[in-house]
Amino acid sequence: MAKKAAKKANREVLSDTTGLTQLGSGDIGTPERSLEAFPFKQRGRDTVVTFHCTEFSCFCPLTGQPDYAELEISYIPAKKALESKSLKNYLWSFRDTGAFHEDLVNVILDDLHRFLKPKWIKVTGRFNVRGGIAIDVETEKGTKRKRE
């Protein structure tokens, strides 16, 4: 669909959108924990991709009180790159989920690692202050990129 729209407008398309269903669909129904990706063409170099989610929410599994956080997801793609709208919907699906911060950040890491199979991935959750304490949770998998 995106290729057809771009072709009609006489525009060059560099990215492969085959199989992407969420982007441009206009459907905001119930969020699902489904992820979509597109082929990563720059396999010869380590490209770090970082997503910043400033409005993440879930709730405490014991008290039911809402928890708010900023999430940062960084990864080095191997063969697939994550499509951002599917990530948005995936993260949105946690708003009605009761979880401790440590469990939540690790579930997100495991889901993304299983789906993308990246060279390296890191998820950081910076949870807002509640009861006078802020909690940061950071977890990663894969071979960390080399710093120059």
GROMACS elastic network, one bead per residue, 0.5 to 0.9 nm:
[ bonds ]
;  ai    aj funct       b0    kb
    1     4     6  0.51906   500
    1     5     6  0.63151   500
    1     6     6  0.86824   500
    1    17     6  0.83520   500
    1    18     6  0.87272   500
    2     5     6  0.51131   500
    2     6     6  0.61081   500
    2     7     6  0.84634   500
    2    17     6  0.69167   500
    2    18     6  0.89103   500
    2    24     6  0.81425   500
    3     6     6  0.51166   500
    3     7     6  0.59746   500
    3     8     6  0.85720   500
    3    13     6  0.69177   500
    3    16     6  0.83203   500
    3    17     6  0.72561   500
    3    18     6  0.87616   500
    4     7     6  0.50180   500
    4     8     6  0.61544   500
    4     9     6  0.86885   500
    5     8     6  0.52136   500
    5     9     6  0.64344   500
    5    10     6  0.87950   500
    5    11     6  0.88421   500
    6     9     6  0.51504   500
    6    10     6  0.62954   500
    6    11     6  0.52724   500
    6    12     6  0.70865   500
    6    13     6  0.68630   500
    7    11     6  0.57926   500
    7    12     6  0.73533   500
    7    13     6  0.79668   500
    8    11     6  0.76454   500
   13    16     6  0.78987   500
   15    38     6  0.80203   500
   15    39     6  0.81653   500
   15    40     6  0.88810   500
   15    41     6  0.86819   500
   16    19     6  0.89106   500
   16    38     6  0.63869   500
   16    39     6  0.66668   500
   16    40     6  0.89452   500
   17    20     6  0.57200   500
   17    21     6  0.89812   500
   17    37     6  0.87778   500
   17    38     6  0.63635   500
   17    39     6  0.84823   500
   18    21     6  0.87378   500
   18    38     6  0.73799   500
   18    39     6  0.89870   500
   19    36     6  0.80651   500
   19    37     6  0.83347   500
   19    38     6  0.79245   500
   20    23     6  0.66178   500
   20    36     6  0.63979   500
   20    37     6  0.72499   500
   20    38     6  0.75180   500
   20    83     6  0.81080   500
   21    24     6  0.77309   500
   21    25     6  0.67115   500
   21    36     6  0.80314   500
   21    86     6  0.88973   500
   22    25     6  0.54130   500
   22    26     6  0.79848   500
   22    27     6  0.77134   500
   22    36     6  0.80046   500
   22    83     6  0.89439   500
   22    85     6  0.66579   500
   22    86     6  0.62706   500
   22    89     6  0.88664   500
   23    26     6  0.77739   500
   23    83     6  0.80297   500
   23    84     6  0.82788   500
   23    85     6  0.58609   500
   23    86     6  0.73947   500
   24    27     6  0.82812   500
   24    85     6  0.88895   500
   25    28     6  0.83621   500
   27    30     6  0.89410   500
   28    31     6  0.73260   500
   28    89     6  0.85536   500
   30    89     6  0.85625   500
   30    93     6  0.78809   500
   31    34     6  0.85889   500
   31    88     6  0.87781   500
   31    89     6  0.50984   500
   31    90     6  0.65350   500
   31    91     6  0.83940   500
   31    92     6  0.61712   500
   31    93     6  0.50453   500
   31    94     6  0.88396   500
   32    35     6  0.85093   500
   32    86     6  0.86481   500
   32    89     6  0.62432   500
   32    90     6  0.57226   500
   32    91     6  0.87353   500
   32    92     6  0.80493   500
   32    93     6  0.57462   500
   33    86     6  0.84146   500
   33    87     6  0.85738   500
   33    89     6  0.71432   500
   33    91     6  0.76546   500
   33    92     6  0.86193   500
   33    93     6  0.62735   500
   33    94     6  0.85673   500
   34    86     6  0.68472   500
   34    87     6  0.82091   500
   34    89     6  0.79133   500
   34    90     6  0.61143   500
   35    82     6  0.75862   500
   35    83     6  0.76000   500
   35    85     6  0.88008   500
   35    86     6  0.51457   500
   35    87     6  0.62421   500
   35    89     6  0.83476   500
   35    90     6  0.66989   500
   35   112     6  0.82572   500
   35   115     6  0.75558   500
   36    81     6  0.85997   500
   36    82     6  0.62538   500
   36    83     6  0.56137   500
   36    84     6  0.84112   500
   36    85     6  0.85178   500
   36    86     6  0.57533   500
   36    87     6  0.78366   500
   36   115     6  0.86585   500
   37    40     6  0.87217   500
   37    80     6  0.58574   500
   37    81     6  0.52555   500
   37    84     6  0.86329   500
   37    86     6  0.83331   500
   37   115     6  0.87794   500
   37   116     6  0.77338   500
   38    79     6  0.85970   500
   38    80     6  0.55902   500
   38    81     6  0.54048   500
   38    82     6  0.66331   500
   38    83     6  0.67138   500
   39    79     6  0.60179   500
   39    81     6  0.61685   500
   39    82     6  0.89821   500
   40    43     6  0.66435   500
   40    77     6  0.68360   500
   40    78     6  0.70953   500
   40    79     6  0.51758   500
   40    81     6  0.53583   500
   41    44     6  0.84684   500
   41    79     6  0.74677   500
   41    80     6  0.83843   500
   42    45     6  0.61977   500
   42    46     6  0.81835   500
   42    47     6  0.78065   500
   42    77     6  0.87988   500
   42    78     6  0.88055   500
   42    79     6  0.87305   500
   43    46     6  0.73541   500
   43    47     6  0.84996   500
   43    77     6  0.77509   500
   43    78     6  0.63243   500
   43    79     6  0.68807   500
   46    76     6  0.60278   500
   46    77     6  0.75163   500
   46    78     6  0.84841   500
   46   119     6  0.84826   500
   46   145     6  0.75202   500
   47    75     6  0.81558   500
   47    76     6  0.55544   500
   47    77     6  0.69408   500
   48    74     6  0.65841   500
   48    75     6  0.55865   500
   48    77     6  0.75034   500
   48   145     6  0.86440   500
   49    73     6  0.80533   500
   49    74     6  0.54733   500
   49    75     6  0.54316   500
   49    76     6  0.62942   500
   49    77     6  0.77272   500
   49    81     6  0.85740   500
   50    72     6  0.68515   500
   50    73     6  0.54738   500
   50    75     6  0.65752   500
   50    76     6  0.89970   500
   51    71     6  0.79732   500
   51    72     6  0.56796   500
   51    73     6  0.50907   500
   51    74     6  0.63816   500
   51    84     6  0.81665   500
   52    70     6  0.72655   500
   52    71     6  0.59435   500
   52    73     6  0.66703   500
   52    74     6  0.88103   500
   53    56     6  0.63074   500
   53    69     6  0.82848   500
   53    70     6  0.55402   500
   53    72     6  0.63157   500
   53    73     6  0.83311   500
   53    88     6  0.82022   500
   53    91     6  0.86292   500
   54    68     6  0.89003   500
   54    69     6  0.68045   500
   54    71     6  0.64750   500
   54    72     6  0.84958   500
   55    68     6  0.69704   500
   55    69     6  0.64823   500
   55    70     6  0.61642   500
   55    71     6  0.81962   500
   56    67     6  0.83344   500
   56    68     6  0.56898   500
   56    69     6  0.51454   500
   56    70     6  0.59572   500
   56    71     6  0.68601   500
   56    91     6  0.70014   500
   56    92     6  0.72004   500
   56    94     6  0.81844   500
   56    95     6  0.75373   500
   57    66     6  0.69409   500
   57    67     6  0.55855   500
   57    69     6  0.62944   500
   57    70     6  0.87731   500
   57    91     6  0.84449   500
   57    92     6  0.76482   500
   57    94     6  0.68130   500
   57    96     6  0.82787   500
   57    97     6  0.87797   500
   58    65     6  0.87179   500
   58    66     6  0.59294   500
   58    67     6  0.52950   500
   58    68     6  0.66647   500
   58    69     6  0.86138   500
   58    92     6  0.88851   500
   58    93     6  0.88957   500
   58    94     6  0.55423   500
   58    96     6  0.59449   500
   58    97     6  0.54596   500
   58    98     6  0.62259   500
   58    99     6  0.72647   500
   59    62     6  0.87181   500
   59    63     6  0.81188   500
   59    64     6  0.55922   500
   59    65     6  0.54504   500
   59    68     6  0.81156   500
   59    94     6  0.86358   500
   59    95     6  0.70984   500
   59    96     6  0.69665   500
   59    97     6  0.61362   500
   59    99     6  0.65140   500
   59   100     6  0.82822   500
   60    63     6  0.55639   500
   60    65     6  0.54203   500
   60    66     6  0.62996   500
   60    67     6  0.65886   500
   60    97     6  0.82975   500
   60    98     6  0.51657   500
   60    99     6  0.57980   500
   60   100     6  0.64503   500
   60   101     6  0.86440   500
   61    64     6  0.57746   500
   61    65     6  0.82086   500
   61    97     6  0.78674   500
   61    99     6  0.52560   500
   61   100     6  0.68801   500
   62    65     6  0.82236   500
   62    98     6  0.78862   500
   62    99     6  0.87150   500
   63    66     6  0.87540   500
   64    98     6  0.72028   500
   66    95     6  0.85863   500
   66    98     6  0.88677   500
   67    95     6  0.89532   500
   67   101     6  0.88208   500
   67   127     6  0.71174   500
   67   128     6  0.71159   500
   67   129     6  0.89472   500
   67   130     6  0.81642   500
   68   126     6  0.85649   500
   68   127     6  0.58218   500
   68   128     6  0.56464   500
   68   129     6  0.87411   500
   69   125     6  0.63273   500
   69   126     6  0.52967   500
   69   128     6  0.55778   500
   70   124     6  0.81906   500
   70   125     6  0.58822   500
   70   126     6  0.51747   500
   70   127     6  0.64648   500
   70   128     6  0.80741   500
   71   105     6  0.86946   500
   71   123     6  0.71233   500
   71   124     6  0.56298   500
   71   126     6  0.63091   500
   71   127     6  0.83996   500
   72   122     6  0.80505   500
   72   123     6  0.57988   500
   72   124     6  0.51243   500
   72   125     6  0.65638   500
   72   126     6  0.83746   500
   73   109     6  0.85028   500
   73   121     6  0.73689   500
   73   122     6  0.58464   500
   73   124     6  0.64891   500
   73   125     6  0.88020   500
   74   120     6  0.82531   500
   74   121     6  0.56852   500
   74   122     6  0.52750   500
   74   123     6  0.65415   500
   74   124     6  0.86471   500
   75   118     6  0.67102   500
   75   119     6  0.74560   500
   75   120     6  0.53851   500
   75   122     6  0.62239   500
   75   123     6  0.86455   500
   76    81     6  0.87225   500
   76   118     6  0.57944   500
   76   119     6  0.54454   500
   76   120     6  0.52650   500
   76   121     6  0.64817   500
   76   144     6  0.88856   500
   76   145     6  0.80929   500
   77    80     6  0.59120   500
   77    81     6  0.58032   500
   77    82     6  0.84709   500
   77   116     6  0.74318   500
   77   117     6  0.77533   500
   77   119     6  0.60333   500
   77   120     6  0.75155   500
   77   121     6  0.85859   500
   78    81     6  0.79362   500
   78   116     6  0.78266   500
   78   117     6  0.68434   500
   78   119     6  0.55537   500
   78   120     6  0.86501   500
   79   116     6  0.77730   500
   79   117     6  0.78515   500
   79   118     6  0.74379   500
   80   115     6  0.89589   500
   80   116     6  0.59274   500
   80   117     6  0.78515   500
   80   118     6  0.76068   500
   81   116     6  0.71625   500
   81   118     6  0.86243   500
   82    85     6  0.89498   500
   82    86     6  0.78937   500
   82    87     6  0.73174   500
   82   112     6  0.87933   500
   82   116     6  0.72765   500
   83    86     6  0.57689   500
   83    87     6  0.65887   500
   84    88     6  0.61734   500
   84    89     6  0.87279   500
   85    89     6  0.62493   500
   85    90     6  0.84538   500
   86    89     6  0.51276   500
   86    90     6  0.59917   500
   86    91     6  0.85779   500
   87    91     6  0.60562   500
   87    92     6  0.83619   500
   88    91     6  0.52856   500
   88    92     6  0.60311   500
   88    93     6  0.87070   500
   89    93     6  0.62664   500
   90    93     6  0.53162   500
   90    94     6  0.74480   500
   91    94     6  0.56978   500
   91    95     6  0.77983   500
   91   108     6  0.84566   500
   92    95     6  0.57669   500
   92    96     6  0.86903   500
   93    96     6  0.68552   500
   93    97     6  0.77418   500
   94    98     6  0.81223   500
   94   104     6  0.88371   500
   95    98     6  0.83511   500
   98   104     6  0.89397   500
   99   102     6  0.82271   500
   99   103     6  0.64642   500
   99   104     6  0.59332   500
  100   103     6  0.54454   500
  100   104     6  0.62019   500
  100   105     6  0.88223   500
  101   104     6  0.51357   500
  101   105     6  0.62344   500
  101   106     6  0.86237   500
  101   125     6  0.76819   500
  101   127     6  0.76673   500
  101   135     6  0.77895   500
  101   136     6  0.83162   500
  101   137     6  0.70044   500
  102   105     6  0.55818   500
  102   106     6  0.63995   500
  102   107     6  0.87638   500
  102   125     6  0.87014   500
  102   136     6  0.87603   500
  102   137     6  0.60866   500
  102   138     6  0.84323   500
  103   106     6  0.52607   500
  103   107     6  0.61172   500
  103   108     6  0.87176   500
  104   107     6  0.51300   500
  104   108     6  0.63004   500
  104   109     6  0.86557   500
  104   125     6  0.88388   500
  105   108     6  0.52296   500
  105   109     6  0.62455   500
  105   110     6  0.86966   500
  105   123     6  0.65900   500
  105   124     6  0.70231   500
  105   125     6  0.63860   500
  105   137     6  0.68076   500
  105   138     6  0.73760   500
  105   139     6  0.73076   500
  106   110     6  0.60596   500
  106   111     6  0.85309   500
  106   123     6  0.78996   500
  106   137     6  0.88319   500
  106   138     6  0.84796   500
  106   139     6  0.66777   500
  106   140     6  0.85855   500
  107   110     6  0.51087   500
  107   111     6  0.60688   500
  107   112     6  0.85496   500
  108   111     6  0.52005   500
  108   112     6  0.61270   500
  108   113     6  0.84294   500
  108   123     6  0.75465   500
  109   112     6  0.52988   500
  109   113     6  0.59309   500
  109   114     6  0.84421   500
  109   121     6  0.74887   500
  109   122     6  0.70405   500
  109   123     6  0.59779   500
  109   139     6  0.73019   500
  109   140     6  0.70942   500
  109   141     6  0.79940   500
  110   113     6  0.51016   500
  110   114     6  0.59498   500
  110   115     6  0.84701   500
  110   141     6  0.86904   500
  111   114     6  0.52472   500
  111   115     6  0.61582   500
  111   116     6  0.85775   500
  112   115     6  0.51110   500
  112   116     6  0.58476   500
  112   117     6  0.77748   500
  112   118     6  0.86538   500
  112   121     6  0.82766   500
  113   116     6  0.53819   500
  113   117     6  0.51674   500
  113   118     6  0.64288   500
  113   120     6  0.84326   500
  113   121     6  0.69962   500
  113   141     6  0.76349   500
  113   142     6  0.88808   500
  114   117     6  0.57013   500
  114   118     6  0.86810   500
  115   118     6  0.86220   500
  117   120     6  0.83486   500
  117   121     6  0.89925   500
  118   121     6  0.65478   500
  118   141     6  0.88843   500
  118   142     6  0.74701   500
  119   141     6  0.84216   500
  119   142     6  0.56470   500
  119   143     6  0.61348   500
  119   144     6  0.79859   500
  119   145     6  0.86553   500
  120   140     6  0.74306   500
  120   141     6  0.57668   500
  120   143     6  0.52501   500
  120   144     6  0.57895   500
  120   145     6  0.73997   500
  121   139     6  0.85372   500
  121   140     6  0.54893   500
  121   141     6  0.54954   500
  121   142     6  0.64249   500
  121   143     6  0.84280   500
  121   144     6  0.80524   500
  122   138     6  0.72081   500
  122   139     6  0.57161   500
  122   141     6  0.65728   500
  122   142     6  0.87651   500
  123   137     6  0.81298   500
  123   138     6  0.57972   500
  123   139     6  0.55724   500
  123   140     6  0.62613   500
  124   136     6  0.71114   500
  124   137     6  0.56194   500
  124   139     6  0.65524   500
  124   140     6  0.86324   500
  125   135     6  0.80192   500
  125   136     6  0.55478   500
  125   137     6  0.50968   500
  125   138     6  0.63917   500
  126   134     6  0.75906   500
  126   135     6  0.61574   500
  126   137     6  0.65783   500
  126   138     6  0.86148   500
  127   130     6  0.86173   500
  127   134     6  0.59120   500
  127   135     6  0.52364   500
  127   136     6  0.60044   500
  127   137     6  0.81519   500
  128   133     6  0.80695   500
  128   134     6  0.54339   500
  128   135     6  0.71214   500
  128   136     6  0.88636   500
  129   132     6  0.57560   500
  129   133     6  0.50327   500
  129   135     6  0.73377   500
  130   133     6  0.55206   500
  130   134     6  0.64670   500
  130   135     6  0.89096   500
  131   134     6  0.83884   500
  140   144     6  0.86835   500
  141   144     6  0.80169   500
  143   146     6  0.89203   500
